[in-house]
């Protein structure tokens, strides 16, 4: 770091390079913060029956949703508000600025909760997203076949859309003004819901099974990617009558340009599979140049969005992915890492894996504190579930990550550098030194008291 400071003082690098070097250093120092907890219980006694394990191995009683947390999202404007969706259909709103950023221990309470009612969702939440242009509204999808819009201020339902099948995930374009919400449902077609008219605009047919995940391009407002249970990943242009631009093929490493850039030995875009099993995760890099997909073949693949070529990134045999629910890798924003680098976090059951996105090198394994089998309580009573990470969320403007787990907890992951550890150790040593001085002072005072008592007492000899 001193080399960067010297280069900056000499004018050899710009302020952005120095900032990226510092944020990249903090990124590689991210660790679990067991002192930061999220408690969604109604009262202190309500959480006593559902303990979960903390970072020190002891049981604590904080859970965000008692039946498990399915979805997590943080607003991209202020990075202040976070939404969590529970398996029991509740939604909680958290204010991340309720405490100082330097606090090492704090228990967050919900700023508001959407509880089960006649107007809210009936079954578990599948995905949450804030309105694309401000954080005053958010969308939620559920296994109850509906997509709903809520007001962030009143937490009341503004609109509801019945799609007549399970809604596994949804996506809103971060740049478009067409206000079309793409929905991945049990039906073998991508459903587009127009928020202006309140109607399902049209469907994009092509998948041979349920559509499990969708994602709008952050670069082109009309381009959409979808992954399905048939193992295919399709790219769509909603301006075209045919819709589908083609599919991604795991055996194609040259793309539509071919070996010479003019189409030599280029594969057809109508056939091919991106994964040997169901694809339940599709995310774009923030530049829109690459696409990252995850599938039940326990593989994560990176694609060139312009050509459809497989980048042949290999992440090893440690990847796990067996659940039908949406599982989205988290690609770290490009402004956090040095130019040309890309970092991905992958929710791998009971751990979070940190990879270099293109060479597949494992940078770090973040162990999730807790028990392997957790107790969750829903409408059907208490049940044992396999504890796993279900969702990841990045806090914009900070080097902070939050994870949701099926044991009902939301965990914070914050940077803790060597300098931080040294400072904490020094503070502890100073504190222990002060305690030792206090003990010595008390001993001296006790001895002085005994001495004074002895000297004041008259001693007679018989």
Order of alpha helices (4+ residues) and beta strands (2+ residues): alpha-alpha-beta-beta-beta-beta-beta-beta-beta-beta-beta-beta-beta-beta-beta-beta-beta-beta-beta-beta-beta-beta-beta-beta-beta-beta-beta-beta-beta-beta-beta-beta-beta-beta-beta-alpha
